[in-house]
Amino acid sequence: MRSKILVLISVLTVFAMIAVSCGPSASATTTSGAAAAVTSKDPTTWVETTFGEPETLDPSLTYETSGGEILQNVLDNLVFFKKDSAVEFVPMIATEIPTEDNGGISEGGKVFTFKIRDGVKFHDGSDMTVNDVAFTFVRNILAGGTASPQWMLTEPIYGAGVSDVAEVVDAAANGADLADPASILDNISDATPYDDRATLATYDAATLQAVCEDLQARIVPDEAAGTVTFNLAQAWAPFLATLAGGGWGGIQSEAWVAANGGWDGDCANWTPYYGWSSEELNATNLGRMVMGTGPYKFDHWTAGEEIVMTANEDYWMSEPAWEGAPTGAPALKTIIIKQVDEFSTRLAMAQAGDADNVLVGSTEDWPIVDELVGEETTYEQWLAGEPLTVVDENEPFVKVTDIEVASNRTDIGFQFNINTEGGNSFVGSGHLDGDGIPATFFDDEHVRKAFNYCFDYDTYLADVLQGEGTRAPVLMLPGMSGYDDTAPQYTYDVAKCQEELAASTWTTCSEADADVVAADAAAAAAADAVAAYVEPTEPVAEGEEAPATLEELETASAAAAEDAAAKKAVADACEPQSLSDVGFRLSAVYNTGNTQRQTIAELLQAGLQDAGEQYVVEVVGLPWPSFLQANNAKKLPIFIIGWQSDYYDTHNWTYTFTAGYYAFKQSFPADLKAEFTQICTDGVTEVDPPTRDQIYKDEFNTKYYETAPAILLFNVKQRHYEPKWVNGWYMNPMYSNRWYYVLSKD
C-alpha cells in the first residue's frame, strides 16, 4: 500500500511483520552458555525496531506501510480482516458484515448499508457518530490527489476508471451526467487539474458545490437508523476488502479534523483542502498525529527516533472478533517503534531483550539469524498449535517457515517523463551526451526492454533471495485472476540488451529535433492567433485584463517564427550519434537501510556495464521520506519499490500499475494509459470468472510484456523470526506490519 504507495502499501520490500524487510547486511555473534531467555524484560511494553518513517499520518494521503501501521492501530475500520485471512472479514465499527441475506447489500451489489456500533468513543472522549463515519469517506475522496490511495474509493463510487475527484469536477464542468459512469469517463478532458487545487478552484463555484453534494448523496448517514449507506456506481466485488484495509478505511472525528486544520464538511469550501502534499499536511496536526477509536492512542512522533502509542484502556471491543481473539484493553500497554537503520544493531537489541521483533536486513541475512534459532516450525503447524521443534535451547529465537501467502513484491519502475524543473542530479547532464539522459529517456520502448534484459535475475535469486522465490511472469500475484506462469518473460541476456539499446530511436540530435517540432507548433499557433484576430467592439471591464492587440500578436508571431528558424538551424547542423555510441549516465535510487533494494540497483548497474562501459548507472540511497518525496515529484529516472496489495484482487495490481496510481507516478503517455484503463475496466466489471481471467491473460499480460513499463522480479516465499517470549503472532498479508492488539509477552 501502498502507494500502499506503496502501499504501500506496502512500499517496503517485505513486511517487517514477517521479518524479511531489507537493511544492511552484517555479521552477528551467537549466544552461548545458559539457555536463552523465554520471558521479556517488560511484558507490558513492546519495542519494535524498524527503518523508514511515515511520510505523513493523515489517512487521506498515507499510502505506505510505515504510516499505515500507525493508522491501523489508532483507527478502527468499518470491517476488518478475519485473523490471517486476506479475503474473510469481521465487523468492526459496523455491527455486522453486509450481505444480501441481511439486507446490507442490495440493487445487484450497488448499495451497501452498514449498521454502525453504538457507544464507541474517540480517544478524546467524544462519541463516534454515523456522521463521523460518512464524513471520513467524503473528506478523503475530496482530499484526493494522484499520490493518495483515494482512487480505491473513487472508482466504486463514480465508476471503473475514475481515479480522482478532479476528474469528476472536470467531467461535470464539461456537461457529464454524474449519475452515468460512462458519461463521466467520456467528459474527462486533458485539462483535468490533477493535484492542482489552484486551478481546481477556478471551476464554476456551483459545479464544485454540486460535486461535493453529489458525493454526500452517495455516502449517506442516517442518525435515526444508525446506518451509513454507500451508493456505488456499479457492483464492486472488492468493496468490503477495500474498506477493511489501510488507513484510508479508518474512521476519524469530523470535529477533530476541522479543529486541526482540515475540512469542516462545508460543500461551499472544499477545494482548498484538495491534493495536499505530505509537507503541507505535516505542517498541521493532521499529518503529525492521529486520533481515532482504535485499541491504541497516538502519543508522540519524534522524527528520526521513535513513534509511541499507548493502550486505549476503554477500548470498546467486548466480544472477540474471531475465536481466540482478545477483548477489552490491550495486553501491551506501550508500543515504541524505534528507528534503527543498522541490521546488526537491531539484531543485537533483539538478542539482548531490548527489542521484541527480529527485523532482518534482507533475505541475504537469513543464514545469520538461523544461527540464533532455538525453535522452529512451519506456518501450518504454528497455526495448528503443534509443538515447536527444538533446535538449540540456548538460542533466543523462534523461526516459522513455509509462509506461502504473499500480497507484495518489489519491482523496478521507469519514469517516462522525468521532472527536471529546478535541476535534477539523478539525470546527470540532462541530455544524451554520454554524461546524462534527457527527461523522456524511458519513453523509448527499446530502452525499457534493454533494462529488462540487463538485470541478472538468477544471481538475485541465488545470492539475495537464498533461492526462495519464483520469477514473476506477469504483474498480478499467483492465485489471482489472469496469473499465467507460461507467459513470456524477460531473461538476463546481455546481447539482447545491447540489441535493444542499439535499436533505440535516441540520438544526440533527438532533443534538437523535438525542439523544432515544439517551436514549429508554437509558431503555427502564433500565426493562427494573428489570422483569427478580431478588433474588440466593447471596452474592457474593470478588473479584467485587456486582450492582446493585433500589433502585439504580430510581434509575438514574428518572434515565434524566428525562434523556430533558429532551432531548425541547430537541428540541421547537428550530427547525430546513436545511443549505443554515446552511452548515458543516470541514477538508480533506493531507500537507505534497505540493502535488498540496494543490491537490486547494483545488479542493474553491473548488467549495463557488461553491455558497455558507456552505460553508467550510479547507485544512490535516500532516507525513506526523501525517497518517497523524490518519487512523488517524478524526479527518479528508475525507482526500486515494493507494492503491498490494498486488497487481494487482480484489479489492485493491474489498475494500480497501469491506469491509476503508478500510471500517474510514472507519467504514462496518455494513449498507453487509455489502453490499459480500458483493459482494466473490462476486467474488473466482468462478472464471469473464466472470461475475466482470459481478458487479463490475452489482453493485459500481452500488452504489459510488449510495452515493458517495469522490470518484474520475484514472488518470495516468506519467513518469520521472533523472540521466544512473544505470543499471539499470525501472518496476515494485508496488515501494515503488526496489529498489536492481538499480541502479548511473557
N, C-alpha and C positions, 0 to 999 in steps of 0.2 A: 504494500500500500504505500506503499503505496507511494505515487507517486504515489498505497500505497501507497509516488510519488510516492517510491517508492514508495508508500507504498508507503509501503511503501509500502506498505507499503509497505510491503517492506521494501525499503530500498537498501536494507542490509543484505549482504551476500547470503547468509543463512541465519536463521533465528538465533538470537542469544539464548532463547529458551531451550533450544536443543543443542546449544553449546558447540555450534560449528561456524560461528561468525569468524571474521578474519582479523588478525592482528599480527604484530611482528613475531617471527619465529624466535625461539630461544631455548636453550637447554635448561634443565631443572634437576635438582638433586632429589633423590627418593628418600622417604622416611625409613628409619631403621630402628631396631630396638623394640620398645614397648608397642603393643597393639595400638592402632590409630584410634583417635577419639571418636566416639559414637554419639556424644552429646555436645551441643554447641555452648559457646561462652555465654550467650544471652538468648534464650528461646523466644523472647518477645520482639527482638529486633532483627530485621533481615537486611544484610548488606549485599547489594548487587553491584558487581564491578562490570563496567562496560566501556566502550569508546564511542564517541559520537553523540552530540547533544541534540535535543529537538530544534527544529527550525523555528517553531512557534508552538504555543499551546492553544491557539484558537481553533475550535473544531471546524470552522468554516474553511480554513486553509490547510490545517495539518494533514499531511499525506505521506508520512514516513513513520517508521516503527518506533523511533525514539520518542517522538511526541505522542504517537498512538498508544504507547504503553501507559503513559500518564493518564490520558483521557479514558482509556479502558478501565482504569481502576478508580477514577474520581467520578466519572459519569456512568449512569445506567442507560441502557438502550430499551426500546420497546420490547424486543425479543433478544435472546442470546443463544449461543451455541450450546448444545447439549453435550456436556463433558468434552470428549475428544473428537466429536463428530463435526465435520465441516458442512454437513447437509441436513442435520436434525436440529430442531430448535426448541427452546423452552421459553415460557413467558417471563418477562422481567418487569418493566413498568406496566406493560399490558398484563391483564389477569388471565388471558388465555391466548393460544395461537389461533388467529382467524382461519376458519375453514368454510367450505360451502355448507357442510352439515350444521355448523353452529351459527350460520348466518353472517359470519365475519367476512366472507368473500362472496361477491355477487356480480351480476351483469357480466357473466362469462369471464370472470377473473379480472375485471377492470376496476372494481370497487373493493377496497379493504377497510374494514371498520375495526378499530381496536378499543376494547374496553379498558379504561385506564384505572389503575390501582388507587384506592383511597388511602389517605393517611400517610403518604410519603412526604418527607420533608427534605428540603435542601439543606446543605451544610450550614447555612446562615440562620436556620431555624424557621424559614418561611415555608408555607405549604406549596407543594408542587401541584399545578392545576392542568386541566386539559388545554387551557390557553397557552401554557408554557410549552406543552408538547407540540402543538401546532406551530407556535411562533418559532421554535427551534428549526423546523424544516423550512419554513417560509424564509426566515432570516438567512439560513445557509445558502439556499438556492439563489436568493437575491444578491448575496455576497459574491457568488460566482467566481469567475476568473479561470483562465485556462491552466493555471498551476494548481488548482484546487481539486478535491475529489467530488465536487458538486455535480459533475456530469452524470454520475451514477444515479442521482435523484432526478436530475433534469430530464434524462431520457425517458424513464417510465411516466413521468408527469406530462411531458409535452409530446413525446413520440420518439421512436427509434431514430437516431441520427442527429437529434438536437442536443448539443453539448453544453450550451451556456445561455444564461438568461439574456445576454446581449444579443444573441441570435433571435430570441423571441421578440425583443423590442424592435430590432431591425425589421423582422418579418411583419410585425404589427404595423409599423410605420409604412410598409410597402403594400398594405391592404390585405394581409393574411387574415384568414378566419382562424382564430386561435382554438376553436373547437375542432379543427381539422388538422391532424399532424402533417398530412401531405401538403396542405396549404402553407403551413409554417416553413417546411423544408423548401418549397418552391419559391418562397419570397425572401429567403435569406440572401442578402447581397454581398458582393465583395467588399462593401464599405462597412461591414459589421465591426463595431468598435471593441474588439476583444481587449480586455484588460485596460481599457481607456475610459475612465469614468468622466473625464472632462468632455470628451466627445459624446459619450452616452447622455450626459446632462443636456446636450443641445437638442436632443429629440423633443418633439412636442410634449409639453407637460401632461396633457390629457392622455396621450399614449402611454407615457411612463406610469402614470397612476393606474390606468386601465390594466396594464400588465401585472402590476402588484395586486390589484383587487381580483383579477382573474386567478392568480396563484392562490390567494386566500380562499377562493371559492373551490379550489381543488384539494386543499388541505383544511378540513373543517372541524373545529372543536364544537362539541355540544355539551354545555355545562350540565343541563338537566339530565341528559342520558349518561353523562360521564364517559363520552367516547370522542375519538378523533377519527375522521374518515378521510382516506386518500382516494381521490378520483383520478384514475390513471388514464392515459391516452389510449392504451391498448393493454391486453393481458401481458403480464411480465413475470415469467417463471422465477427469475432470481430476486424478486422484490423483497421477500422475507429475509433472504440471505444478505441483501444489501443493507437492510435495517439492522441486522444483527452485528455487522462488522464495523470496525474502525471508529474513530472519534466522530465522524460525520453523523453517526446514528445516536450519539449520546445526548440526553435531554438537558437543556440549560434553562436557567431562570430568565424570563424576559426582563424583569426588573433589574437583575444583576448585570445583564448585558448592557442595558441602557445606562445604568449608573456608572459603568466602567468604560464608557467611550464608544459603545456600539449603537446600532439602530434601535429605535424605540417602538417600532411597529407601525409608524405612521406612513401610509402609502404615498403621501404627498412629498415624502422626503427620504427616499431610499437610495437614490443614485450616489450620494456622497459616500456610501458605505460599500459600493461595488468594487471588486477587484483590488482590495488592499494587499500590499506586499507584506512579507513577514516583518520587514523593518518597520513599517507603519503600524502593524498590529503590536509589535513588541515595544513600541513607544508608549503603549497604553497597558492597562492591566489585562486587557483581553488576550494579549499574547504572552504575558509573563506569569500568569496564574490562571487557575480554572476552578469553578465552583459547581458542584452537582449534587447528586443524591447517592452516589456510589459508596462502596464499602470503605473507601479511603478518602481523606480530606487532603487537599493540597496544602503543604506547609510553606516550603520555600524552594527557590531555584537560585543557587549561586553559580553563575556562569563559569564553566571550566572546571568546576569542582564537584557539585552534587545537586541532586533534587531529592527532597524529602517529602514523604506523605505519612500521615498519622491515621490511626484507625478511627472509623466512624462508629463510636460506641452505641449509637442509636440506630444502626443500620436496620432497615425495615424488614429484611428477609426472615420470615418466621417459619416458612416451610421449605424443605430442601428442594432445590431446583431439579435434582435427579437423585436417585438412590445413592446415599453416602455423601451427598453434598452438605456443606456446613450451613448453619443458620445463625442469625444474630450477629453480634460484634465479631470482627475478625480475630483470629488467634494471634496473628502477628500485629503488634501494636505500632511499630515504626518501620517504615521502608526507606532505606537510604540507598540511592542509586549514585554510585561514585564513578567519576571519570578517571579511568586508569588505562592509558594507552598501551603500555607495555605488557605483552603476554606473560613474560617472566614474573613481573610484579603481581599480576592478577593471580597467577598460579601459586606464588609464594603466599599470598594472602589467604587463599583457599586452604592451603596446606596448614597454615598456622591457625585456622579457625577465625580469621578476621574478615572472611568473605563467605557467603553462603551459596555462591554459584561457581562453576568452573567454566569460564568462557575462554575457549581455546583461541589461539590466534588464527589458525587456519586448519584445514584438513591435513596439511603438512605436519601439524603438531600433534595429531592423534597418537603417534607412537610414543611421544614424550609423556602424555597423560596416561597412556596404557601402562607405563612403568609404575604408576601410582594407584592402580586399580586394585582394591581389596576384594570386591564382589562384583559379579556381572550377571546379566540375564538378557533375554530378548524382550522386545516390547510386548509381544503377545503373552509371554509368561508374566511380565510385570503387571499387566492389566488383570490377569487371572489371579494375581496374588500368590503365585507359586514361590517357593523358597529360592533365594539367590544362591548362585554358585560361588563358593568361597575360593578366591584365587590366592590371596595372601592377607591374613588377618591383620598384618602390621601396616597395610597401606590404607589411605584415608578415603578413597573414592569408590563410588558405585558407577558401573558402566551399563547402559542399556543400548542394545544394538538392534539391527533389522527394523528400523523405523521406516516403513515403506511409503506412507502417505506424505506427500510434499505439496506445497502450494506456492513454491517460489523457485526462482532460477536467476542466475547472474549472466548477463549477456553484454555485448558491446554495441553501442548505438552510434550512428553517424549524424552529424548536424549538416543539413542540406544547405542552409544559408547562415553562416556564422556571423554573429554580431561583432562588428569591428569598430563600432562607434566609440570614440574616446580612446581608441587604441586597444590592442589585444595581443599580448605577448605569446599566446598559445598558437598563433598562426605565423610566427616568425616575422618576415618582412611584410606579409600580407599579399604577396604577389608570387606568381610562378616564375621564380628567378633562381631556383636552386637553394634559396635560403628562407623559403616560406611557402604558403599556399594562399590562393585567393579565397574570398568568403564563400563562394559557391563550389568549392573544390569537390565536395561529395555529392553534388547534384549529378555528377557523371556516373552512370551505372557501372561502367568499366572499372572505375576507381573502387567503388564499393565491393565489387566482385573480387578484385585483386586483393583487398584486405582480407576477405573471407578465405582466399586461397593461401595467404601468407601467415595464418595462425597455426601453430603446431598443437593440434588437438591431442595427439597421442602422448606427447610429453606432459601436457597439462593434466591429463587423466592419470598417468602413472606417477608423476612426481608431486603433484599438488593434491589431487583427489584420492590418492592412495588406491587407485583402481576402482573406487566405489562410486561409479557414475556411468550413465549411458548418454550417448550423444543425443541432443535434441534435434530430431529430424525436421520438426515443424514447430511453430510458435507455441501452440497450446500444449498442456501437460498430458502425460499418459492418463487414459481413462476419460478424457474429455471428448466431446463430440468433435470429429474432424481429425483426431490424432491418427497419424499414419506412420508407422515405423518403416514402411517401404518407400517413403517419399525420397526424392533425390536430395542430397546434401553436399555441402562443400567439404573438401578434404584438404589437408596440408599438401600443397603442390606448388613448389617454388616456380617451376616452369610455367604453369598456368597463371600464377601471379604476375610473372614477367610479361606474359602474353597480353593479359588484360591491361596492364599499365601501358604497354606499347600501343594498344588499341584505343587508348583514351583520346577523346577529342580535344583535350587541353594542349595548348601550345603557349609559348611565351608571348604570342600575339593575341591570344583569346580575349584578354581583357580589353585590349585596344579595339578589337572588332566589336565587342559588346558596347564599348563607349560610343562607337559610331552608330550602332543601332539606336541607342538611347538618345543620342544627340539629334539624329535624323527625326525621331519621333517628336522630340521637343520642338524642333524647327517646324515640322508639319503642323503641330498644334498651334504654334505661334502664328503661322501663316493663316490657318483656319480662323483664328480669332480676329485677324485683320479683315478677312473676307466676310465674316459674319457681323462686322461692326454695324450698329445702328445708332444714329445720333439720338441721345435721350431727349424726350419731349417734356418730361416732368422734372421739376427741381428736386435735388437730393433732400430727403427728410432729415430733420435734425437728429444727430446721433448716428446716422448711417454713413458708411464710407462711400465716397464718390467713386463711380466706375472709372476704369481707365479710359483715357481719351484715345482718339484714333492715332494721334502722333505718338503717344506712349506705346501703343500696341505695335506700331510700325517700327519704332526703335527697338523694342524687345524682339520682334521678328527678325530684324537685321542682325542683332547680336546672336540670336539662336542659330541663324544660318551661318554666320561667321564661325561660331563655335563648332558646328557640325563639319564645316570645311576643314578646320584645324585638326579635328580628331580624325578625319578621313586621311589627312596628310600623314599624321603619325602612324595610323594603321598601315597605309600604303608603304611607308618606309620601313616598317617592322619586318625583320627576317625571322620567321618562326622556327623555333626549336621545339621538338616534341617533349612530352612529359618524361619519357624514358631517357631522353638525352640530358635534360637539365636537372631532373630529380626534384625533391621537395624536402621541406622541414616543417614538422608540426609537433604538438604536444599531446600525449595520451595521459589523461588526468584520472587519478583515483583519490579516494578519501584516506587520509593518513590513519595509521593504526590498522588498516585492512590490507594485510600483506597478500591475501589471496588475489585481490584486485591489482595490487602492485605487480604480482607475478604475471597476471594476465597481460598487463601493459608491457612488461619486459619481454614476454614471449612474442607479442606482436612486433615489438621493436627489433628483436633478433630475426624474426622471419623476414621482415622487409629489408634488413641489412643483408640477409642471404640473397635476396632478389637483386640487390645492387647497392653499392656503398653510397650512391647518390640519394637513396631513400632513407631519410633520417627521422626517427621518431624519438622524441625526448620524453622520458617518464617523469611526471610531476605529481607530487602529493599535495593535497589541500585539506585543512580541517573540514569535518563534515558539514557544518553550516556554510562555510565558504564554498565548498564543492557544490552544495545544493543551489546557492545563490548564483554561482557562475553558470551552472547548468540551466537554471530557470531563466537567466539572462541570455541564454543561447551563445555563450562565449566559448564553450568547449567544442573543438573540432570532432573529437570522438570522446565518448564517456563510458565508463565501466560501472554498471549499476545493477542492482538486483530488483526484482519485482515480486512482491508477495501478493497473492490473489486477494482481492477485496471480497469476492465471493467465488465459490468453486463452480465456475461455468466458463465455457469457451469464450463467451462474449467479453468476459472481463480481461481476456488476453488479446483477442483479435481486435476489438474496437479500441481498447486502450492504446495499443501499439501502432495502429494504422489509420484510425479515424478520429480518435479523441485525444487523450492526454499527451501521449508521446508524438502523435502527428503534429500537434502544436509545438511541442518542445523541440522536435527535430526539423521543424519548418518544412514539412512535406509540401511539394508543389501542389497547387490546387487540383490539377487533373488527377494526380495519383491519389490524393486524399479522397476525392469524389468517387473514384473507382472502388477503393477499399470500403468507403462508407456504404455504398450500395450493396456490396457483398455481405458486409456485416449486418446490415439491416435485413437483407433476405434471410440470413442465417438465424438471427435472434427471433424473428417473427414467424419462422416456420415451426408449426406445431407437431409435424410428423418427424419423430427422431431419425429414422433412416434417411429421409430426404434432407433433413438438416445436416446430418453427418456428411452426406455426399456433396452438399453445397460447399462446405468447408474444404473437403478433400479436393474436389475438382477445380473450384474457383479460387478460394482463398490461398490454399497452400501453394498452388501453381504460381499465382501472382506474387506471393511473398518470396518464393525462391528466385523467380526471374528478376525481380527488382532489388533484392538483397539490401533492404533498409537497415539491417543489423547483422551482427555475427552471433549466431545462436551457439551456445556452448553445451552444458551438460545438465541433465537431471540427476541429482545426487541423492544417494541413499544416506540416511542420517543417523547420528548417534547422540546420546545424551550422557553427560557426566554430572555427578552431584556428590556433595559430602554425605557421609553416612547418616547424619542427623536430620536430613530433610524428609518431610512427609507430605504426601498428597499430590506429587507431581504427576501429570499426564501430558501427552503431547496433543495439543490442538493446533493444526497448521494455520488456523485463521487468527490466532492471537498475535498481538504485537508484543512479543516476548512473553511476559507472565501475567496471569490474573492471580494476584497474591492472595485473594480471599480464600482459595482452596488449600493454601499451604500452611504448614506448621513446622515446628522444630522440636526435637528432643533436647 
